[in-house]
Each structure stands twice: as structure tokens, then as C-alpha cells.
């Protein structure tokens, strides 16, 4: 039963494009309306079979009797041109059905770029060899590339060259040559798309994305802990470890490379692709993570004047840092700005568009280190603050990472302190967003003084604990909690230090630019923690400037988004270099006003 | 006691330059006369101490009382400017005393090239860092290179970059940056010269040379057996082995790389230098050795139409083929011509100057495979013949390599067959030059027929052996010989096959060029065996064309010489590419006249 007067929503995955159409509209028409570039070589006549899609959810017209659709059906597909919408529908579009040069949309920031990757695949079918044409294999393929597509290959990666003779003969003298500039770096069988890998290497977490370099679609993604955590929780601890012994730097490099390999294998397994099809990776990270993944010394970053070994953007072979992608695959690292403002922040600025915004914008990438940028008055300023791992739940007595059972949300409702745990599971601890809410609430109901001290007897749940006063958020047994969950004076102190660092950074950048809080038109909050925190609580505890809620935008992993943009678009790579050049770095630790501003920022409003 | 009327010889090592001077001449004057570029910053006043040399042999004037000479003496040196020649003298000139851009002379062919290497070292002293100048180390060094010497470095090898921060700080912000084109590939402490490695990889033997890239001097050299011999004696056997299993190709690659590493370590130990100071290597070899050292498949070279995977000249990182030089060192391979005429032959043609000679010249690189070139009538033709390992003593009943005790020389003197063994040691076998002489002698005294058959009862030393008739060259006990040494009918046959292959190649090239034997103005005989063989014997058995002795030149390892030239001179590298392009390859096996010519060439004249 369908309602002929209604309109239905068609949701195209994995692109996340939606459109509303009248009942009976074909999926091909809906795709065009939604701006989804579906192949349709026969023009929608149901004969070519190139517009295959998978119906995930909803009701559509029965299959046509065309041979092309029968064939598609056998593999679980329908032809978009022959399939009419009879309810809300969710449709999965496989990469093979997407037109090339598809525009890529990335989550959160909704930035759209033309797919114009640095690394390109070209199909080639050289003349087979015989005794009258004894050109070497490499010469033969180079000539064919030049003749057929005007692609100039000047050199071959030795690994790609090692595969060439057999590939040519196994695939009947047809193959895809993947080239970076004028170097052939990989070979693929005809019809197999080249993949890219975008990675944001955080001090604590790593996020990776595998992308189809032809369609621009993110095929899969995953996150994991940075395995270097075992060697030191923050940047300074890692630097100290690396200094300790000649082999330690190489060990940290190996550990992160292995972590990236494992994560890449996981994602590839989930999308049924081979990591050897990945021909380029873009890595971003703070300057320390950037140096450690390259195996560059970090000693000089731990001592004044805190210098990077390398600031410029950099390209090298994946194999030179132990990454197991295509054997000739290339790795690009976006430029760093300074010892403590790295490529991840350049990536975030790129993704958030700070560099070409007309609005006075503050960008915060909240993590173990928080990088802050300010765009305004024609300038681009940045600084870095060691906000510490408190927002990840570390150094908090009952802190934990955001996982089932973590209290993630606390409010005062009808005078009562209420909370919510992730997945509604029995509460076992407090994650970053919960502790932020908790402090806002404790201040709101008068339990905390402005200096962060807890007022004795201010609330029935305030008690004396082992380390001074504490607030009992959850009592053992409550909703299945195995033990009490408390917020201590020390926890409040940790958060005060972290939020003061962040707030001082913003304040000093503003003063450098000759601006005031009220001038800020937009605050972009990036980073995994930044996505989940409650902005109102952030404002309430003074972490964020006192601005209306609507000026804040939470954008998720913007550094990862920037890495994906740089993977897909040459012009984005150029813009990253431009951002790094324009960015004026302000060193907070030696700034004359820092101590004063920081002391003021410790207070709770 | 010195004779004031005599003149004395001064021999400068390791350059091998000699000159005759009057008694009392200073070594500095002698060096100038000999064309040896000695440093003499103070102009010969005995004050700067830059003209240090070591007296190896002979009588010289007593030391001056200068402080500079006292200091030099303490390290075993004398100052050339203050030291007078009082007898024949042999002098060792350390590289540090040589002026840069010394002209390089190479053995045998006496080719002189301007030292203009691809890879160059530049001294740099960047501004030390402070809080007001926080440029990254790489930026700082790039800027200093551009400012001081106008050297443009656009990228850094990751390994060179890993060394940069510590090197800068250890050497007080001074160091040498070694760049290839616009890439910084290695770092050296101030004053340490960059080294190059030239290698000729033969099917049977490897010859390697370590060269000072600043002075052009060959500091050391060594040869060894190609360790791949364990996997097959000739090219076809290696190809067959590589085909047998997926891992075999990689194994052959690893074995040759290990062999090169071992040989390089040996040479470096003998000259007290570190292999990590070697910043570029030039490798030459036949097409199969070239492919195996790169790990390129050889399967297609074993099957018609016998194609190379790669013909062009090629550059890659030493580490990508497992060579342990400077971690960022580069490797250059000269171009190949065809499946069986490789970079070693291009190198030989380069060294012998065939490409720019006005003489009609035949070049023979005699080895397990013999490559032949003909330059004349404005053309450059080449072919390859499988001459087999008989010249190395293999497949000969009492054959052995050229080592002490090998009979190397056989003549008829006063009607008697006389022989000589290497080092006069008790004879134990016959080496290549000996077997060639032997067959010439046996033919000369009527023991051999033109078809190679032995005439029974033609000589008291002819007897019946296990495999037909044989000639007893040495009887057991004679000069301490542990057993009889014989030349058999089969041995003669092996040499007939080998020499016929070589001779047919020359004949077919001549006919292709429209020339006759008598037109040949010069025959260049290269290769280790080619150096030691007796040209008259070669002519006598018909291996060489019947030409006057003076048209033959034996040049030793010309392929190795070509590799050294390509290491030292950009223009030689360009010329190698030009040679490969101009060279017309003639495939003998499918040539219509080959069978006929070969059958005729089997006979002994």
C-alpha cells in the first residue's frame, strides 16, 4: 500500500545525500536530483546495467524483466533507472556505479571539493611484444601511456617495475598504471580502483579512513588508541622516552607504523579490499607525532627553543617508514607550523576553512594538546596549549574513556542532579563530557566556589573522602552501579588547569589580533572530545568564551577531514602549504601576558 | 750520498703519476710537473700545512723547523713544499691534500675526464637557532645552502633528515650536505669527503672500486666471485633458477646485494673509510645481472622474444635493493641495449670511446657471455654470444681459474713444448690463457687437425685417455706437479665452440656494416680474461680476425672503468644514454647467416 499523494525521502549511502521525491520517481532521477553522480551509460534504458544500486530499506517497484536487471539481481543489485520509489528508501551506491570525478562530501563540515587527486590511475593497453618489436616492458608501457592518454611517466618505482612483466602477461597486455607526478608507483589489474588512506595520528587516538581515489567516497574508517601510549601519555613523556636510548626513537616509530598497518588491515577487511590497492596516504598529527611517525629526532623539540626538524610538507615512500600499502605507495605529510602546532592543526584549519572565511573565527582542536587558531583582521594566528588528558577521562578519580557505562551527561532538573550513562548501561565512571557537565552543575547549585573549592555541607551528597571533599554523583547500587562514583576537589582542579590553558590561548590570540571576545563570530570546536562535550557546560565553566550558543559549531575530527581533503584534492594540498606559511605562531610559554591571563582563567565564572 | 748530476723519479700514489726531476726539487714542484693537484694554500711557504704527503720510499731532505711541519710529522706526514728529492721517491698523497676537481685517470684506457659528479657535497654553516629564529632545522639548512652557495635543495631523504638535528648540534652548526640534483641524500662531518662506488657485476666475477668523489681518485678496489654462481653457472641457469619458485628471484637479489656489501666493507676497511660515506654507486652488468640486482623478473628474458623489463638508465635508493651505503645513498644503473647486451657493454663502449672514434673499431668484452661492438661507417652495432665459461677454466678437464700453479703460457721453443705456471708454483691445472696457447701450439706442431681432431702418434706426448686422445702437457712429478695435466679432444672442442661464437659475432657485425676484416683498424679486447690472453694465440686459433698484432689493444676491465667514469662525470652519463640509443642490436640466433658463419668458424686455421 502506497500513498500516491505523499513525497518520500531517498537516502543515498555511503554519501549521505538525501532528497524528497514524488512516489513512482525512479532512483536514477532521484540520484540526479540529489546530485549523486550515478553511471547510466544507456541513458536510463535498463540495458547497460551500469546504474546498479542496493536497496537497504524501503519499498520499491518490482524488478523489470530486462536481462541487465536479472543479472544485477543475481548479485543483489537493482538498476536505479528501472526502480521506482514507493516509500522512504535507503539506497547503497557501490563505487563502481559512481561516475568518476565524483564530488566528495565530508562529514561535519560539509566541505565539497572536486576530486582531483595527486595520484592518478590510467588504463593502458600496450602493443604485445614480438621479435620485430623488442622494446623493454617499461619502454613499451611508457610509450603507450604517452600515445593513448598523453600521460608522461619519466621514472618507475622499483617495486612497480618488478610487478610489470608478469602483470602485463597475466592481464593480456592491459593494466592500470598509477602515477604520482611523473613516477609510476603502482600497478592495478584493469577495473580495480586505486585507494587512498587518510590518517589523523593523535597523541591518544588514531583515526583512519580508506577512500576510493576515483569516486572520492570514504569506503571505510576506524579508530584505535595510539599504541605509543604505552611509552608515555603525552608529548613530553614520549620525547623523554625517545631521548632515553638510541633505539627508543626507532621503537616509537615502529610501534606507530605497526598500529597504522593493523588499523589499515582492519578497514580493508571490512570493505573487502586489499591494502596493496592503497597507493597514497596522507598523514596528519601534531609536530611530535609527525616526527615520530617519520622517525625524526624529537630531542630538539623538548628543549628551548623547541624546534621542529622539518616544517615543510613532505612526501616519501610508505615503505621507508614501514607502512604496508602498495609497495611503491607514497605518503604525504601536511606542513607543520611550529614545534607544538603541527600538521593536524593545519589540516583542521583547512577543513574548517578558517583561512578563507570572512567571519572572525576561533578554531579549537581539543585533545591532549589543544591547538587554537584565530582568523580575523586578515591574520591567521595560532598557539598550542598542553590541556592534558583530563578530557579523555585520565587523571580524574572516577574518569574513564567514552564507553558504555560512562556518565556522559549531567543536569539539574527540578532541583535534582540527574545523569545519563552511555547506552544506559550501569554507571561505572565519568567520561570527559560528563566531568565538564558535572563541574558546571556543581558550580550552578553552589557546591563549588569560583576558585574551585568545594563548600562543606552545601549538599547532602558532599562528603569527606580520602583526598578532601567529594561529591557523590552515583551511589553504589544505584541503577546497578558497582560502586560509588564521585567528583573530587582534585578532579575539579584538573579540569580548571585544562580549561584555563585553553581559555588563555584564546585570550592571548585575541589580544595579539587586537580583538575582543564579543568580536568572535564563530567558534569551531573540533576533536573527538569536542564533538561530544556540551557547549553550554563549556561556557558555564569558562572553558569557552561567553558567547551565544549559535556561534559554536562542533565539527568532529576536522584534522581527519582535512587529511581526506588533501588526499582527494591537489588544490587543498596547495592551500595547506599556504595556511602554514600565513599562520603566525604565538609561543604561549614565553608570552609576557601568559601567567597573568592563565591565573585569571583558572576561576569558575 | 746523492748524485747531483742525476735525475730522480718521483712516483705519486695512489694516482700512479710519475715524473723525473733534478735532485733538490721539492715534492710540490714535482707534483705540479706531474699534474698532481696538491693543495698549497700558503703558496709553498711551509706555513699552512695543507700539502701533507707521506714518504713511502726513497731519500728526501731532513724536515724543516717550521711549526706546520712539526705538526705534520707528528702524524707521519711531510710538507711537500719543504721536502726536497734526494733519490727516486715514492710518495702517498692523502685525499685531503688533493685540490678538488682533480682530473681522474683510469687504468688501461687512460681516459681523462673532468671530475663533475652527479652527487655533490656542499659545506654549510647555518645560523644557530634561538627563540627569535625558530626555523625548523631543514628550513635553516636549505636557507643557508641557498644563501652561501646558491645550492637549491628541494627535498630531503628521510634518512639524511633523521641525522640532521644531531649532526648540526654535534658539529657546532657546520656540516657537509651531499645532494643529488635537488635532493639532500646524506650528511658528512665537515672535512670528510664523499665517496662513490663503481661496480661491474659479471656473471662470474664482481669488480668494485671506491672512489673519492671530490678528487676523482680511486682509493681502493677489490674483486670477488659472483656469489650467485652457487645458483647457476651462466645466465640461462640463473634465469631457470629464478623461474623455479616465487622466492628464488628475491633470493638471487639478496645474494648479490650481500656480496656487494661484503666487497664494499672489505675495500672500505683497507682504506680506513666508512661505507656510510659512500653516497652514490654506479652498477653495470649484463642485462640479466642488471635485472637480478634490481630484483626485476628475468622470466621474459629466457623466452622469445627475450625482452628486458627495463632498458633505460635508472636511479634508485641503495636501500631499496639492500645495499648498505649511506642510508640515503643513490644507485645509478647505466642503460641496457637488449635482453643480452647490457649496461656492462655500454660501459665498455663508453670507456673505450668506441662511440666517438674515427677508427673502424671492434670491441670485445670477453667473458662467460661475450659482447661485441663494431663502430664504423657511422654506425654502432652490437651483438652478444654465449662464449661459455671455458675461458675461465670451466668445462676443461684440467681447467682452473687463474691462480698460482695454473699453466698460463705455453710455447714451442726449439721444437719443445714449454710452459710456465702462475708464480712458478708446481703446476696443478691450466687457466684460460694457457688453454688458448696450448691449442695454438698443438695446431702449430701438427697434433691437431683443422677440425680439432687429434692425430694419433703425432707426438710422443699424445696418448689415449678415458675420453679419446689427449696431450700430456705436464707429467706427474714434473716441477712438483701432483698429477698429469692434459689437454683432451673435448677441451679443444669446448674452445672451438667458444671461439667460433665470438668470431661469428664479429663476422656478422662486419657484414651488417658492409665491412671486411681488413677494414678493422683497432680491436679492443676487454674483460679480465681478455687482459691476460695472448693475442697471437687468439689469432692463431681463429678466435680473433687475422690482423697485425699492433691493431689489438687489451684494456682490462673496461666495464668497470666505464662505471667509474659514469660515477665521476655527468657528461659520461649522458654519453652512455646516447650510446644505448645509437647502438643497433643484432640478434645472432635468428640471423639468417649465423649457422653458416658459425660452422665455418669452428675450424682451426
Interface residues (C-beta under 8 A of the other chain):
Chain A: X129 X130 X131 X133 X134 X135 X136 X137 X138 X139 X155 X156 X158 X159 X161 X162 X164 X165 X166 X169 X294 X295 X296 X297 X299 X300 X304 X305 X306 X307 X308 X309 X310 X311 X312 X314 X315 X316 X319 X320 X321 X336 X338 X339 X585 X587 X590
Chain B: X129 X130 X131 X133 X134 X135 X136 X137 X138 X139 X155 X156 X158 X159 X161 X162 X164 X165 X166 X169 X294 X295 X296 X297 X299 X300 X304 X305 X306 X307 X308 X309 X310 X311 X312 X314 X315 X316 X319 X320 X321 X336 X338 X339 X585 X587 X590
